[in-house]
Amino acid sequence: MKTIINIKADKEVKESAQRIAADMGLPLSAVINAYLKEFIRERAVRFSLEPQLRPEVEKEIGQAIKDYKSGENIVGPFENAKSLMKSLSAK
């Protein structure tokens, strides 16, 4: 079931957010709903100008760095697309 939330926002903030959301192909309500769901899931509010990775993405990047340093799960670089395709089909 959907419900309505009435909030007060600066006119310029709302208009800028609507433009950015529209550029991304989203209605502003979808952006706000995503933030509310993140608030529920994380139980935290972040005020930051710097982008932050989600914990699961940080974990994946950490694993990729570990694999790179140990030489595990690494293939390539490839000379051409044919050698890439050959490597993929060998798996």
C-alpha positions in Angstrom: 0.0 0.0 0.0 1.3 3.5 -0.9 1.0 6.5 1.4 1.9 10.2 1.1 4.6 11.9 3.1 4.5 15.7 3.2 7.8 17.4 3.8 9.1 20.9 3.5 12.1 21.5 1.3 13.8 24.6 -0.2 12.3 25.2 -3.6 15.8 25.2 -5.2 16.7 21.9 -3.6 13.5 20.2 -4.8 13.9 21.5 -8.3 17.6 20.5 -8.5 16.8 17.1 -7.1 13.9 16.7 -9.6 16.2 17.6 -12.5 18.9 15.2 -11.5 16.4 12.4 -10.9 14.8 13.1 -14.3 18.3 13.0 -16.0 18.7 9.6 -14.4 15.2 8.5 -15.7 13.7 8.4 -12.2 10.9 10.2 -10.5 12.0 12.1 -7.3 9.7 9.8 -5.3 11.8 6.8 -6.3 15.0 8.5 -5.1 13.4 9.4 -1.8 12.0 5.9 -1.3 15.5 4.5 -1.9 16.9 6.8 0.7 14.2 5.8 3.2 14.9 2.1 2.6 18.6 2.7 3.1 17.8 4.5 6.3 15.8 1.6 7.5 18.4 -1.0 6.5 21.4 0.8 7.8 19.8 2.6 10.8 22.1 5.5 10.0 22.0 8.9 8.4 25.0 10.0 6.4 25.8 13.6 5.7 28.7 13.6 3.3 29.8 15.3 0.2 32.1 12.4 -0.7 30.6 9.3 -2.3 30.7 6.2 -0.1 30.6 2.6 -1.2 28.1 0.2 0.2 29.6 -2.3 2.6 29.1 -5.2 0.2 30.9 -3.3 -2.6 33.8 -2.5 -0.3 34.0 -6.2 0.6 34.1 -7.2 -3.1 36.8 -4.6 -3.9 38.8 -5.8 -0.8 38.6 -9.4 -2.1 39.7 -8.3 -5.6 42.7 -6.5 -4.2 43.6 -9.6 -2.1 43.3 -11.8 -5.2 45.4 -9.5 -7.3 48.2 -9.4 -4.6 48.2 -13.2 -4.2 47.9 -13.8 -8.0 44.7 -15.8 -7.5 41.5 -15.6 -9.7 43.4 -13.4 -12.2 43.4 -13.9 -16.0 44.7 -11.7 -18.8 45.7 -9.3 -20.1 44.7 -10.5 -23.5 46.4 -9.7 -26.8 43.0 -9.7 -28.6 39.4 -10.6 -28.4 40.0 -14.1 -29.7 42.3 -15.0 -26.9 39.8 -13.5 -24.4 37.0 -15.6 -25.8 39.2 -18.7 -25.7 39.9 -18.1 -22.1 36.2 -17.7 -21.3 35.2 -20.9 -23.1 37.9 -22.8 -21.2 36.1 -22.3 -17.9 
